[in-house]
Amino acid sequence: MSEHFDPYDADRPLMMGCSCGKHRSEADHAAAELRARSETAAFEQYSNEFVEAALVKALFPQDAVRRQFLRAVGRRSAMAAIASVLPVASLQAMAQEKGALEKKDLKIGFIPITCATPLIMAHPLGFYQKQGLNVEVVKTAGWALIRDKMLNKEYDATHFLSPMPLAISLGVGSNATPMNVATIQNTNGQAITLHVKHKDKRDPKTWKGFKFAVPFEYSMHNFLLRYYVAEAGLDPDKDIQIRVVPPPEMVANLRAGNIDGYLGPDPFNQRAVFEEVGFIHILTKDLWNGHPCCAFGTSTEFIQKNPNTFAALYRAVLTAAAMAREAKNRELIAKVISPQQYLNQPETVVAQVLTGKFADGLGNVKNVPDRADFDPMPWQSMAVWMLTQMKRWGYLKGDVNYKQVAEKVFLLTDAKKTMKSLDMKVPDGAYPKFTIMGKVFDPEKAEAYAGSFAIKRT
């Protein structure tokens, strides 16, 4: 009999859970296929280069400056110089080498949404284990609980909404505790979903009196929804209602008529279409293409006490991000993260989000490959934009040192020290401009930007 099947052995279950017959389920089959891809020499080289490139890009957001630096000092000197100014460990250690781990058994929290794809998939694919870590990824009910478990040190690291570490570090909505964003977990990947009864109300100017849900106050969802309706002339605090609803409860609230819509994470936008209770009004990538949403982070204290463990976590999550960015892996990833212990969603719903081939609930099938992406760069100008919106809507009072906060929380350094030592002109770096709903955001003029809006609280 085959090593895989023996229908006449009374002591062995007849496992036929996947197409090849070797695995308990299609999810296990997909995980095995992705693990095999991750163990090839080609992917290992790609992954190491991805990590290293991500770090160098963090140091030199402007490619012209990077080229100038390399031509001035040469490859070897550049590698040594860059390694000396990275915030956590040397470039080589972050990319390849493994120091002795200070802590191996870790708990990492996550909310069951596709934003957490790299952090989640690193578990069944064995990326944490490969770094010598024994990681338990813990499904968590809501963002307030994530915050509390990080503050109480019940979690070692977590899936964050990108603005959360800023708020926690500043003591906004909680006791001030220094937190850091190591990587952005996902870019794009959100949408405004409306109840099917509102198909004739596509103009946000007609939304006065609507009730919307967002997953948390300190979220890109809240800030983007506020920005969007304010651009249409509505005051988000007076003309509509915005309430906090955990992502897994959004579809049920939409079905019950408790809300008219939500700006929420996937897969719950697509799940509303799947359940025929909502339609996708607009993808957030159409408001700000490449916007950050969720992040992977931990406390500053954890990084200081466990630098090698943190570096190992960083490698595992970035390896997963490298794999998630490749379109050819998306359908298999959907199979891996859809089961109950992770997203607990129909695979077809998750696949539509990750592949970008989806029904919009309005009778159309769209093909938007970058509907969700997993660019890991925590640009500090992203943090500055979030802080301007916190100031705009009254979450932050008084003067804000935007760059100082961004640089403390978002672990994206620049090469200022090294370039100064080489008598080179020091660029600001790490602060690219972004375009949001057709308007350019210049992080160098953050205070003026925060005060420039007609509709604001301050």
C-alpha positions in Angstrom: 0.0 0.0 0.0 1.0 3.6 -0.5 2.6 5.5 2.4 -0.1 8.0 2.0 -3.2 5.7 1.9 -4.0 2.4 3.5 -7.8 1.9 3.3 -7.5 -1.5 5.0 -5.6 -0.4 8.1 -8.1 -0.2 11.0 -5.6 1.9 13.1 -5.1 4.6 10.5 -7.6 7.3 9.5 -8.2 7.5 5.8 -7.0 11.0 5.2 -8.2 12.5 1.9 -8.4 16.1 2.9 -6.5 17.6 -0.1 -6.1 17.1 -3.8 -2.8 15.1 -3.4 -4.0 13.1 -0.4 -0.9 13.9 1.7 -2.4 16.7 3.9 -5.3 17.1 6.2 -6.8 20.0 4.3 -6.3 22.2 1.3 -5.0 24.8 3.7 -2.2 22.4 4.9 -1.5 21.5 1.2 -1.1 25.2 0.4 1.1 25.8 3.4 3.3 22.9 2.3 3.6 24.3 -1.2 4.5 27.8 0.1 7.0 26.3 2.5 8.6 24.5 -0.3 8.8 27.7 -2.3 10.3 29.5 0.7 13.0 26.9 1.0 14.4 27.2 -2.5 17.7 28.9 -3.0 16.1 31.4 -5.3 13.6 32.5 -2.7 16.2 32.6 0.1 18.3 34.9 -2.0 15.2 37.0 -2.9 14.2 37.2 0.8 17.6 38.3 2.0 17.8 40.8 -0.7 14.3 42.0 0.1 15.2 42.5 3.8 18.4 44.3 3.0 16.8 46.4 0.3 14.0 47.4 2.7 16.5 48.6 5.2 18.6 50.5 2.7 15.5 52.1 1.2 14.6 53.2 4.8 18.0 54.9 5.0 17.8 56.5 1.5 14.2 57.2 0.4 15.6 59.2 -2.4 17.4 56.9 -4.9 19.6 59.7 -6.2 21.0 60.3 -2.7 21.7 56.5 -2.3 23.6 56.4 -5.6 25.6 59.5 -4.7 26.5 58.0 -1.4 27.6 54.7 -2.9 29.7 56.4 -5.6 31.4 58.6 -2.9 32.4 55.8 -0.5 32.2 52.5 -2.4 30.2 49.4 -1.6 32.2 48.0 1.3 32.5 51.3 3.1 28.8 52.0 2.6 27.8 48.6 4.1 29.9 49.2 7.1 28.7 52.8 7.5 25.1 51.9 7.1 25.4 49.1 9.6 26.7 51.5 12.2 23.5 53.7 12.2 20.7 51.2 12.1 18.3 51.6 15.0 18.2 48.0 16.3 21.0 45.8 14.9 23.5 45.8 12.1 22.2 45.5 8.6 23.9 42.1 8.1 22.4 40.8 11.4 18.9 42.0 10.4 19.2 40.4 7.0 21.1 37.2 7.6 23.0 36.6 10.8 21.5 35.2 14.0 22.5 36.3 17.5 21.7 34.4 20.6 18.0 34.9 21.3 17.1 36.5 24.6 13.6 35.1 24.6 12.3 32.3 22.4 8.7 31.7 23.6 6.5 34.6 22.4 2.9 35.7 22.2 1.9 37.9 19.2 -1.6 39.3 19.0 -3.6 39.8 15.8 -7.0 40.8 14.7 -8.5 38.4 12.1 -8.2 40.6 9.0 -6.2 40.4 5.8 -4.0 43.3 6.9 -2.2 40.9 9.2 -1.4 38.5 6.4 2.4 38.5 6.8 2.3 38.2 10.6 -0.3 35.3 10.3 1.2 33.4 7.4 4.6 33.4 9.1 3.1 31.0 11.6 1.9 28.0 9.5 4.8 28.5 7.0 7.3 28.0 9.9 9.1 31.3 9.4 9.1 32.1 13.2 10.3 28.6 13.9 13.1 28.9 11.3 14.4 31.9 13.3 14.5 29.8 16.5 11.3 31.3 17.9 8.4 29.5 19.4 5.6 31.9 18.6 1.9 31.7 19.5 -0.2 34.0 17.3 -3.3 34.9 19.4 -6.5 35.9 17.7 -7.8 38.9 19.6 -11.3 40.4 19.7 -10.6 44.1 19.2 -8.1 46.8 19.1 -8.7 48.1 22.7 -7.8 44.6 23.9 -4.7 44.6 21.7 -3.6 47.9 23.3 -4.4 46.7 26.8 -2.5 43.4 26.4 0.5 45.2 25.1 0.5 47.6 28.0 0.1 44.7 30.5 2.9 42.9 28.7 0.7 39.9 28.0 1.8 40.1 24.4 5.4 40.4 23.4 4.6 42.0 20.0 1.5 42.6 18.0 -0.5 43.5 15.0 -1.2 47.2 15.4 -3.2 49.8 13.6 -0.4 52.1 12.4 -1.6 55.2 14.4 -1.9 53.1 17.6 1.8 53.1 18.6 1.8 56.9 18.1 -1.2 57.4 20.3 0.1 55.0 23.0 3.5 56.6 23.0 1.9 60.0 23.4 -0.5 58.9 26.1 -3.5 59.6 24.0 -6.3 57.3 25.1 -4.0 55.4 27.4 -1.1 55.7 29.7 2.0 56.9 27.8 4.2 53.9 27.0 6.9 54.1 24.3 6.0 51.8 21.4 7.6 51.2 18.0 6.5 50.3 14.5 9.0 47.8 13.0 7.2 47.3 9.7 4.0 48.3 8.0 2.0 45.1 7.6 -0.1 46.2 4.7 -0.8 49.1 2.3 -4.2 49.7 0.7 -6.5 46.8 1.5 -9.5 48.8 2.9 -12.8 50.1 1.5 -15.9 52.1 2.2 -18.8 49.6 2.2 -22.4 50.7 2.1 -25.6 48.9 2.7 -27.3 47.7 -0.5 -30.2 50.0 0.2 -27.9 52.9 -0.5 -27.0 52.1 -4.1 -28.6 55.3 -5.3 -26.5 57.4 -2.8 -23.0 57.2 -4.2 -22.3 60.9 -3.6 -21.0 61.5 -0.1 -22.7 64.9 0.0 -26.0 62.9 0.4 -24.7 61.0 3.5 -25.9 63.5 6.1 -27.3 61.5 9.0 -25.6 58.3 8.0 -24.1 56.0 10.7 -20.7 54.6 10.0 -18.4 52.1 11.7 -14.6 52.2 12.0 -12.5 49.6 13.9 -10.9 52.1 16.3 -10.5 55.8 17.0 -6.7 55.7 16.4 -6.9 54.1 12.9 -6.3 55.0 9.3 -10.0 54.0 8.8 -11.2 56.8 11.1 -8.8 59.4 9.6 -9.5 58.4 6.0 -13.3 58.4 6.5 -13.2 61.8 8.2 -11.0 63.1 5.4 -13.2 61.7 2.7 -16.5 63.1 4.0 -14.9 66.4 5.0 -13.7 66.9 1.4 -17.4 66.4 0.4 -18.4 69.2 2.8 -19.7 67.1 5.7 -18.5 67.5 9.3 -17.7 64.0 10.5 -18.6 65.0 14.1 -21.8 66.7 13.3 -23.3 65.5 10.0 -22.6 61.8 10.3 -22.1 59.4 13.2 -18.9 57.4 13.5 -18.9 54.6 16.0 -16.3 52.0 16.9 -17.2 48.4 15.9 -14.8 45.4 15.9 -14.1 44.3 12.3 -15.7 40.8 12.8 -19.0 42.5 13.8 -19.2 45.0 11.0 -21.2 42.8 8.5 -23.7 41.8 11.2 -24.3 45.4 12.1 -24.7 46.3 8.5 -27.2 43.5 8.0 -29.2 44.5 11.1 -29.4 48.1 9.9 -27.4 49.5 12.9 -25.1 51.2 10.5 -25.3 52.5 6.9 -21.8 51.6 6.1 -18.2 51.4 7.3 -14.7 52.1 6.3 -13.2 48.9 7.4 -10.6 46.3 6.8 -10.9 43.3 4.5 -12.0 40.7 4.2 -15.2 42.3 5.7 -15.8 44.6 2.8 -15.8 41.6 0.5 -17.7 39.5 3.0 -20.6 42.1 2.9 -20.7 41.6 -0.9 -20.5 37.8 -0.4 -23.5 38.0 2.0 -25.3 40.3 -0.4 -25.9 42.9 2.3 -23.4 45.6 1.1 -21.5 46.9 -1.9 -18.0 48.4 -2.2 -18.5 52.1 -2.7 -14.8 52.9 -3.1 -11.4 51.3 -2.3 -9.2 53.3 -0.1 -6.4 53.0 -2.6 -8.4 55.4 -4.7 -8.2 57.9 -1.9 -4.5 57.4 -1.2 -2.7 54.8 -3.3 -0.1 53.1 -1.1 -1.5 54.4 2.2 -0.4 52.5 5.3 -3.0 50.6 7.4 -1.7 48.1 9.9 1.7 47.6 11.4 3.8 45.1 13.2 5.3 46.5 16.4 6.2 46.1 20.0 7.3 48.2 23.0 10.5 50.1 23.0 11.4 48.2 26.2 11.0 44.8 24.5 13.4 45.9 21.7 16.0 47.2 24.2 15.8 44.0 26.3 15.6 41.6 23.5 17.4 43.0 20.4 18.3 39.6 18.9 14.8 38.3 19.4 13.4 41.4 17.9 15.7 41.0 14.9 14.6 37.4 14.5 10.9 38.5 14.6 11.8 41.2 12.0 13.3 38.7 9.7 10.4 36.3 10.0 7.7 39.0 9.3 9.7 40.6 6.4 10.3 37.1 4.9 6.5 36.7 4.9 6.0 40.1 3.5 8.4 39.3 0.7 6.4 36.2 -0.2 3.0 38.0 0.1 4.1 40.7 -2.3 4.5 38.2 -5.1 1.2 37.8 -7.0 1.9 34.2 -7.8 1.6 33.3 -4.1 -1.7 35.1 -3.3 -4.2 32.3 -4.0 -2.2 29.8 -1.9 -1.9 32.4 0.9 -5.6 32.8 0.9 -6.0 29.0 1.5 -3.5 29.2 4.3 -4.9 32.1 6.3 -8.7 31.5 5.7 -9.2 28.6 8.3 -10.8 29.0 11.6 -7.7 29.5 13.7 -6.7 32.5 11.6 -9.4 34.5 9.7 -12.2 32.0 9.8 -13.5 33.2 6.4 -14.6 31.6 3.2 -11.6 31.1 1.1 -13.2 32.7 -2.0 -13.7 35.9 0.0 -10.1 36.1 1.1 -8.8 35.1 -2.4 -10.9 38.0 -4.0 -9.2 40.4 -1.6 -5.6 39.1 -2.1 -5.7 38.6 -5.8 -7.7 41.8 -6.6 -10.2 40.0 -8.8 -13.5 40.6 -7.0 -17.2 41.3 -7.3 -18.1 44.8 -6.1 -21.7 44.1 -5.2 -22.9 46.4 -8.0 -22.9 43.8 -10.7 -19.2 44.3 -11.7 -16.2 42.1 -11.5 -13.1 44.3 -10.9 -9.4 43.4 -11.4 -7.3 45.6 -9.1 -4.0 43.6 -8.4 -2.8 46.2 -5.8 -6.2 46.3 -4.0 -4.1 45.0 -1.1 -0.3 45.1 -0.9 2.4 44.4 1.7 5.0 47.0 1.3 6.8 47.0 4.7 8.3 50.5 4.7 7.3 52.5 7.8 7.9 55.9 6.2 8.1 58.6 8.9 6.1 60.9 6.7 3.2 58.5 7.1 3.5 58.9 10.8 3.5 62.7 10.4 0.3 62.6 8.3 -1.4 60.5 11.0 -0.3 63.1 13.6 -1.7 66.0 11.5 -5.1 64.2 11.5 -5.0 63.6 15.2 -4.3 67.3 15.6 -7.0 68.3 13.1 -9.7 66.4 14.9 -8.8 67.3 18.4 -7.1 64.1 19.6 -3.9 66.0 20.1 -3.8 69.4 21.8 -1.2 72.1 21.7 2.1 72.1 19.9 3.2 68.8 18.2 6.8 68.1 17.3 5.8 65.9 14.3 9.2 64.7 13.2 10.4 64.0 16.7 7.4 61.8 17.5 7.6 60.1 14.1 11.3 59.3 14.5 10.9 57.9 18.0 8.0 55.6 17.0 8.5 54.5 13.4 11.8 52.6 13.2 13.0 54.1 10.0 16.3 55.8 10.4 18.4 57.8 8.0 22.1 58.1 7.3 22.6 61.5 8.8 25.4 60.6 11.3 27.4 58.7 8.7 26.9 61.3 6.0 28.0 64.0 8.3 31.1 62.1 9.2 31.9 61.9 5.5 31.3 65.7 5.0 28.4 65.0 2.7 25.3 67.2 2.5 22.7 65.6 4.9 19.3 65.2 3.3 16.1 65.2 5.4 15.4 61.7 4.1 12.6 59.3 5.2 10.0 61.9 4.5 8.6 61.4 1.0 5.5 63.4 -0.1 2.2 61.7 -0.6 -0.9 62.6 -2.6 -4.3 62.2 -0.8 -7.4 62.7 -2.8 -5.5 64.8 -5.4 -3.7 67.0 -2.8 0.0 66.7 -2.1 1.0 66.3 1.5 4.4 67.8 2.3 5.6 66.6 5.7 7.9 69.6 5.9 4.9 71.8 6.4 2.9 69.6 8.8 1.6 72.3 11.1 0.4 74.4 8.2 -1.2 71.3 6.7 -3.1 70.4 9.9 -4.5 73.9 10.1 -5.3 74.3 6.4 -8.6 72.4 6.4 -11.9 74.2 6.3 -13.5 71.5 8.5 -11.5 70.8 11.6 -11.7 70.9 15.4 -8.7 73.1 16.1 
